[in-house]
Amino acid sequence: MEIYIAQSDRQIADCYPVMSLLRPHLLEEEFVSRVRAQQSAGYQLAVAGREGETVAVAGFRVSENLAWGRFLYVDDLVTAQQHRSQGVGRELLGWLREYAASRGCREVHLDSGMQRQSAHRFYLREGMDRAGYHFAQTL
């Protein structure tokens, strides 16, 4: 499997079918422009490809705050349904860890919806800890 950061509009657009499994509210015709807008704040898309097919994607950013110091935050992490339970997510998460460490990050963080129980089991199996609650309010 090859893992790389999407650079071109075509590479970003190729992520849409997999990303839409996690973010079904996204419109395909807006996807590239929304990713490009987020890139100005450090967002990147890591792509896991197999034989020219995008099989998993991870949107992430490197940041720093008082609570955690320098860290990598995973905004999005999803594997295509037909490629789940084949080690793809594990390999992509491992790549993210290595990327974080190579950029001086001390931690990797992510949030996951309460309903995503299978994802939670995956994160726990991969050595991540439940570290808190995320609160939100629609304005």
C-alpha positions as CSV (number, residue, x, y, z in Angstrom):
1,M,0.0,0.0,0.0
2,E,1.2,3.5,-0.8
3,I,0.5,6.4,1.6
4,Y,1.0,10.0,0.4
5,I,-0.4,13.5,1.0
6,A,-2.8,14.6,-1.7
7,Q,-1.4,17.6,-3.5
8,S,-3.2,18.1,-6.8
9,D,-6.9,18.8,-7.3
10,R,-7.3,15.4,-8.9
11,Q,-5.7,13.6,-5.9
12,I,-8.0,15.6,-3.5
13,A,-11.1,14.8,-5.7
14,D,-10.2,11.1,-5.7
15,C,-10.6,11.1,-1.9
16,Y,-14.2,12.2,-2.1
17,P,-15.9,8.8,-2.4
18,V,-14.2,7.5,0.7
19,M,-14.4,10.7,2.7
20,S,-18.2,10.9,1.9
21,L,-18.7,7.7,3.9
22,L,-17.6,9.6,7.0
23,R,-18.9,13.0,5.9
24,P,-22.1,12.3,3.9
25,H,-23.2,16.0,4.1
26,L,-20.3,17.1,1.8
27,L,-21.1,17.9,-1.7
28,E,-18.8,16.5,-4.3
29,E,-18.7,19.7,-6.3
30,E,-17.5,21.6,-3.3
31,F,-15.1,19.1,-1.9
32,V,-11.8,20.3,-3.5
33,S,-12.5,23.9,-2.7
34,R,-13.4,23.1,0.9
35,V,-10.2,21.1,1.3
36,R,-8.1,23.9,-0.3
37,A,-9.7,26.5,2.1
38,Q,-8.8,24.3,5.1
39,Q,-5.2,23.9,3.8
40,S,-4.6,27.5,4.7
41,A,-5.0,26.5,8.3
42,G,-2.6,23.5,7.9
43,Y,-5.1,20.8,7.0
44,Q,-3.8,17.9,4.8
45,L,-5.2,14.8,3.3
46,A,-3.2,11.6,3.7
47,V,-4.2,9.0,1.1
48,A,-3.8,5.2,1.4
49,G,-3.9,3.8,-2.1
50,R,-3.8,0.2,-3.4
51,E,-3.3,-0.5,-7.1
52,G,-4.4,3.0,-8.0
53,E,-7.5,2.9,-5.9
54,T,-8.0,5.2,-2.9
55,V,-8.9,2.8,0.0
56,A,-8.6,5.1,3.0
57,V,-8.1,8.8,3.8
58,A,-7.1,10.9,6.8
59,G,-7.6,14.6,7.1
60,F,-5.2,16.0,9.7
61,R,-3.2,19.0,10.9
62,V,-0.2,19.7,13.1
63,S,-0.9,22.3,15.8
64,E,0.3,23.5,19.2
65,N,-1.6,24.4,22.3
66,L,-1.0,24.9,26.0
67,A,-2.8,21.7,27.0
68,W,-0.8,19.3,24.8
69,G,2.2,21.1,23.3
70,R,2.8,20.2,19.7
71,F,0.4,17.6,18.4
72,L,-1.2,16.1,15.4
73,Y,-5.0,16.3,15.3
74,V,-6.9,13.8,13.1
75,D,-10.0,15.6,11.7
76,D,-11.1,12.6,9.6
77,L,-10.1,9.0,9.3
78,V,-12.1,6.6,7.2
79,T,-11.5,3.4,5.2
80,A,-13.6,2.3,2.3
81,Q,-16.1,-0.4,3.4
82,Q,-14.7,-3.2,1.2
83,H,-11.2,-2.6,2.6
84,R,-12.1,-2.6,6.3
85,S,-10.6,-5.2,8.7
86,Q,-7.6,-5.7,6.3
87,G,-5.1,-3.6,8.2
88,V,-5.5,-0.5,6.1
89,G,-6.6,1.7,9.0
90,R,-3.8,0.4,11.2
91,E,-1.3,1.2,8.5
92,L,-2.7,4.7,7.9
93,L,-2.8,5.5,11.6
94,G,0.8,4.2,11.9
95,W,1.8,6.5,9.1
96,L,0.1,9.4,10.9
97,R,2.1,8.6,14.1
98,E,5.4,8.6,12.2
99,Y,4.5,11.8,10.5
100,A,3.7,13.4,13.8
101,A,6.9,12.2,15.5
102,S,9.0,13.4,12.6
103,R,7.5,16.9,13.1
104,G,8.2,17.1,16.8
105,C,4.7,16.2,17.9
106,R,4.3,14.7,21.3
107,E,0.8,13.4,20.9
108,V,-1.9,12.4,18.4
109,H,-5.5,13.4,19.1
110,L,-8.9,12.8,17.5
111,D,-12.6,13.1,18.3
112,S,-15.1,10.4,17.3
113,G,-18.8,10.5,17.3
114,M,-20.5,8.6,20.1
115,Q,-22.4,6.4,17.6
116,R,-19.1,5.1,16.0
117,Q,-18.6,2.1,18.3
118,S,-16.6,0.1,15.8
119,A,-14.2,3.0,15.3
120,H,-13.8,3.3,19.1
121,R,-12.9,-0.4,19.3
122,F,-10.3,0.2,16.6
123,Y,-8.8,3.2,18.3
124,L,-8.5,1.3,21.6
125,R,-7.0,-1.7,19.9
126,E,-4.4,0.7,18.3
127,G,-3.3,2.0,21.7
128,M,-5.3,5.2,21.9
129,D,-7.0,6.2,25.2
130,R,-10.3,7.8,25.9
131,A,-9.1,11.1,27.1
132,G,-12.3,13.2,27.6
133,Y,-15.5,14.4,26.2
134,H,-16.1,16.8,23.3
135,F,-18.9,19.3,23.8
136,A,-20.6,21.3,21.0
137,Q,-23.4,23.8,20.7
138,T,-25.1,24.9,17.5
139,L,-25.4,28.6,17.2
